[in-house]
Amino acid sequence: MSPSHGLQYGIQLPVQSQSTLYAEPWEAAAGPDDLLAVARAADRAGFAYLASCDHVAIPRRLAPAMSTVWYDPVATLAFLAAATERIRLLSHVAVVGLRHPLLTAKQYATLDHLSGGRLILGVGAGHVREEFEALGADFERRGSVLDETVDALRAALGPEEFPEHHGKLYAFEGLGQRPRPAQERVPVWVGGSSPAAVRRAALKGDGWLPQGDPRDRLPARIARIRRLREEEGVAGPFTVGAIAEPLYVGTPAWDVGRRTVSGTPEAVAESLRTYRAMGVDQLQVRFRSRGRAELVAQIEEFGEEVGPLLR
């Protein structure tokens, strides 16, 4: 996904994660057919990617807020890859420190191979202590674990059938993995908005996925990324992301919430173009909806009426 083609937009899938922060009531009773309908609509409407989250298990103390509905991202994206044609497949984000990098590489290399090179690997440090403890992963050092895991994944998702990595935590060589990814270089986007996460994205990633930063905080963080990359001599394309406020194209006939950006396609596009002016390349959007039909209609209208105004 090239940052040079105006402001691109992707969508975090509904249904597959149902945190009370963003899930709509209708998603509780939704399932695979709804995911398929939304994915196909986004594919037809010119969206850049579909995104799926990653949690293995949610502790009771967090379940009331986070829910326990978190579909596995590899299984979900593979399921939708077979039902779509061009749209890219983003893990937003894979908590790769929960698994050995060779296991992660096997799963995501297979996904990239089967989808014809549509994977974007979004990675993050994670935040649920009990999840790490249950899986025998290091919660306290999850930042440094992620740093090395990204390096190990670069090797394991590269072109070599027998990748090699020698680090403090992981070491492997002489172990072959096929199929290889279809892409020569799988894009790695790093998630998180802490100073450490922003630095990690700048120096190790091909892109940055902020964690819902308000608009007024983005310019300083984007400037820091550019400064870090320049100071360290890191070259190559880099995709700056952002998560937009909830959207509703048109005049809603119900209460969509005061934070929701709504109105004519021109008004919605004008609001979103400010992200591009900050230096954002891709915007993750989420639409308010009361059911699958309304969500699909919003996706279609956004693609037809708003998308062309963002290019």
Secondary structure, 3 states (H helix, E strand, C coil): CCCCCCCEEEEECCCCECCCCCCCHHHHHCCHHHHHHHHHHHHHCCCCEEEECCCCCCCCCCHHHHCCCECCHHHHHHHHHCCCCCCEEEECCECHHHCCHHHHHHHHHHHHHHHCCCEEEEECCCCCHHHHHHCCCCCCCHHHHHHHHHHHHHHHCCCCCCCCEECCCCEECCCCCCCCCCCCCCCEEEECCCHHHHHHHHHHCCEEECCCCCHHHHHHHHHHHHHHHHHCCCCCCCEEEEECCCEEEECCCCCCCCCCEEECHHHHHHHHHHHHHHCCCEEEECECCCCHHHHHHHHHHHHHHHHHHHC
